Amino acid sequence: MEALALASHAGYWAKTITKIKGSAVQDLNLDGFEPVPDVQGLADTWWQGKDSLIAIYRGEASGALAAAPFWSR
């Protein structure tokens, strides 16, 4: 439930939202990002940087937000 609330909040405030899929997810550089422990789960992991928020969805989840692997503010 926390991940859904965070996704809603990020979507509301984001100036830019970028969606990437497939092998591009493996190329993400997470240097300078910290995991968001309150929303880590089996299906998704969130990372917070200075001005960015990254959500990585592994596909185990279902629903409208499961297809949005990257949020950026």
Contacts in CASP RR format, 6 or more apart in sequence:
PFRMAT RR
TARGET T0000
AUTHOR 0000-0000-0000
METHOD contacts of the structure
MODEL  1
MEALALASHAGYWAKTITKIKGSAVQDLNLDGFEPVPDVQGLADTWWQGK
DSLIAIYRGEASGALAAAPFWSR
2 38 0 8 1.000
2 39 0 8 1.000
3 39 0 8 1.000
3 41 0 8 1.000
3 44 0 8 1.000
3 46 0 8 1.000
3 55 0 8 1.000
3 65 0 8 1.000
4 65 0 8 1.000
6 36 0 8 1.000
6 39 0 8 1.000
6 46 0 8 1.000
6 53 0 8 1.000
6 55 0 8 1.000
7 55 0 8 1.000
7 65 0 8 1.000
7 68 0 8 1.000
7 71 0 8 1.000
10 53 0 8 1.000
10 55 0 8 1.000
10 71 0 8 1.000
10 73 0 8 1.000
11 17 0 8 1.000
11 71 0 8 1.000
13 73 0 8 1.000
14 53 0 8 1.000
14 71 0 8 1.000
14 72 0 8 1.000
14 73 0 8 1.000
15 72 0 8 1.000
15 73 0 8 1.000
16 72 0 8 1.000
16 73 0 8 1.000
17 68 0 8 1.000
17 70 0 8 1.000
17 71 0 8 1.000
17 72 0 8 1.000
18 70 0 8 1.000
18 71 0 8 1.000
18 72 0 8 1.000
19 67 0 8 1.000
19 68 0 8 1.000
19 69 0 8 1.000
19 70 0 8 1.000
20 28 0 8 1.000
20 69 0 8 1.000
20 70 0 8 1.000
21 69 0 8 1.000
25 56 0 8 1.000
25 69 0 8 1.000
28 54 0 8 1.000
28 56 0 8 1.000
28 70 0 8 1.000
30 47 0 8 1.000
30 54 0 8 1.000
32 49 0 8 1.000
32 50 0 8 1.000
33 47 0 8 1.000
33 48 0 8 1.000
33 49 0 8 1.000
33 52 0 8 1.000
33 54 0 8 1.000
34 47 0 8 1.000
34 48 0 8 1.000
34 49 0 8 1.000
35 45 0 8 1.000
35 46 0 8 1.000
35 47 0 8 1.000
35 48 0 8 1.000
36 46 0 8 1.000
36 47 0 8 1.000
36 48 0 8 1.000
36 53 0 8 1.000
39 46 0 8 1.000
40 46 0 8 1.000
42 58 0 8 1.000
42 60 0 8 1.000
43 57 0 8 1.000
43 58 0 8 1.000
43 59 0 8 1.000
43 60 0 8 1.000
43 61 0 8 1.000
43 66 0 8 1.000
44 55 0 8 1.000
44 56 0 8 1.000
44 57 0 8 1.000
44 58 0 8 1.000
44 61 0 8 1.000
45 55 0 8 1.000
45 56 0 8 1.000
45 58 0 8 1.000
46 53 0 8 1.000
46 54 0 8 1.000
46 55 0 8 1.000
46 56 0 8 1.000
47 53 0 8 1.000
47 54 0 8 1.000
47 56 0 8 1.000
48 54 0 8 1.000
51 73 0 8 1.000
52 71 0 8 1.000
52 72 0 8 1.000
52 73 0 8 1.000
53 71 0 8 1.000
53 72 0 8 1.000
53 73 0 8 1.000
54 70 0 8 1.000
54 71 0 8 1.000
54 72 0 8 1.000
55 65 0 8 1.000
55 68 0 8 1.000
55 69 0 8 1.000
55 70 0 8 1.000
55 71 0 8 1.000
56 69 0 8 1.000
56 70 0 8 1.000
57 65 0 8 1.000
57 66 0 8 1.000
57 67 0 8 1.000
57 68 0 8 1.000
57 69 0 8 1.000
59 66 0 8 1.000
END
